[in-house]
Amino acid sequence: YILLVGYPPFWDEDQHRLYNQIKAGAYDYPSPEWDTVTSEAKRLIDSMLNINPSRR
């Protein structure tokens, strides 16, 4: 994720909210940075960030 757009998928100033985002798998692909990223790359990110370890 960071290598593709230069910032992390999860971010919050509050550490507890950050952990909640991570545990929920709450990330997105905001424009305009992600507009030129291929769907294959997004599927790879989705699989690597899956909250279910057996699905990674």
The 8 nearest C-alpha neighbors of each residue, nearest first, counted from 0:
[[1, 3, 2, 7, 4, 8, 44, 6],
 [0, 2, 5, 6, 7, 3, 4, 8],
 [3, 1, 0, 5, 4, 6, 7, 8],
 [4, 2, 0, 1, 5, 36, 33, 6],
 [5, 3, 1, 2, 6, 32, 0, 33],
 [6, 4, 1, 2, 3, 7, 0, 32],
 [5, 7, 1, 4, 8, 0, 2, 3],
 [8, 6, 1, 9, 0, 10, 5, 4],
 [9, 7, 26, 0, 10, 6, 27, 1],
 [10, 8, 7, 26, 20, 21, 17, 11],
 [11, 9, 17, 7, 8, 12, 20, 16],
 [10, 12, 17, 13, 16, 14, 9, 15],
 [11, 13, 14, 10, 17, 16, 15, 9],
 [14, 12, 11, 16, 15, 17, 10, 18],
 [13, 15, 17, 16, 18, 12, 11, 19],
 [16, 14, 18, 17, 13, 19, 11, 20],
 [17, 15, 19, 18, 13, 14, 20, 11],
 [16, 18, 14, 11, 20, 15, 19, 10],
 [19, 17, 21, 15, 20, 16, 22, 14],
 [18, 20, 16, 22, 17, 21, 23, 15],
 [21, 19, 25, 17, 23, 18, 22, 24],
 [20, 22, 18, 24, 19, 23, 17, 25],
 [23, 21, 19, 24, 20, 18, 50, 25],
 [24, 22, 20, 25, 21, 19, 50, 18],
 [23, 25, 21, 22, 50, 20, 26, 49],
 [26, 24, 20, 23, 21, 27, 9, 22],
 [27, 25, 8, 24, 9, 28, 20, 21],
 [28, 26, 29, 25, 8, 9, 24, 33],
 [27, 29, 33, 30, 26, 32, 34, 41],
 [30, 28, 33, 27, 31, 32, 34, 26],
 [31, 29, 32, 33, 34, 28, 35, 27],
 [30, 32, 34, 33, 29, 35, 28, 4],
 [33, 31, 30, 34, 4, 29, 35, 36],
 [32, 34, 36, 30, 35, 31, 28, 29],
 [35, 33, 31, 32, 36, 30, 29, 37],
 [34, 36, 33, 37, 32, 31, 30, 38],
 [37, 35, 33, 34, 40, 38, 41, 3],
 [38, 36, 39, 40, 35, 41, 34, 33],
 [37, 39, 41, 40, 42, 36, 43, 35],
 [40, 38, 42, 37, 41, 43, 36, 44],
 [41, 39, 43, 37, 38, 42, 44, 36],
 [40, 42, 38, 44, 43, 39, 45, 37],
 [43, 41, 45, 39, 44, 40, 38, 46],
 [44, 42, 40, 46, 41, 45, 47, 39],
 [43, 45, 41, 47, 42, 46, 48, 40],
 [46, 44, 42, 48, 43, 47, 49, 41],
 [45, 47, 43, 55, 49, 44, 48, 42],
 [46, 48, 44, 55, 45, 49, 43, 54],
 [49, 47, 45, 46, 44, 50, 24, 55],
 [48, 50, 46, 51, 47, 55, 45, 54],
 [49, 51, 24, 52, 48, 22, 23, 55],
 [50, 52, 49, 54, 53, 55, 48, 24],
 [53, 51, 55, 54, 50, 49, 48, 47],
 [52, 54, 51, 55, 49, 50, 46, 47],
 [55, 53, 52, 51, 49, 46, 50, 47],
 [54, 46, 47, 52, 53, 49, 51, 48]]
